[in-house]
Every structure is written in C-alpha cells, then in structure tokens.
Amino acid sequence: MAVHSFNVNEEPELKQEYIEKIEKICKGKFKKINNFSEEFGLNDFQYRDLF
C-alpha cells in the first residue's frame, strides 16, 4: 500500500483541515495519568502470560 505524504504549508485546503482537526483534538477531554501501568492494571502483567 502506497502512502502519500503532504506538506500542509503548500496545500491551503489541507492546511485548514489539519488546523481544524488539531484544534478539535486540543479541545477534547484528557485525564492526567501519573502511572500508566497502575492506571490500567498492568502492574501484575507478565510477558510470559501471553503465551
């Protein structure tokens, strides 16, 4: 599968779409997490448990 990259500075329509998406993400609700593994119950997880 070919992936085509764009330079948002060279494509005004793409730049505006990108800015709108970034603004939407920034306005989203976020939760501060100090310890990812504790927050998601991964403290007792062992790699060997996968097999």
PEHU-V121417 format. One record per pair of residues at least 24 apart in sequence whose C-alpha atoms are under 10 Angstrom apart, sorted by the first residue. I is the first residue (numbers start at 1). J is the second residue. Records with the same first field share a line. If there is no record, write none. Layout:
# PEHU-V121417
I = J ; J
This chain:
# PEHU-V121417
none
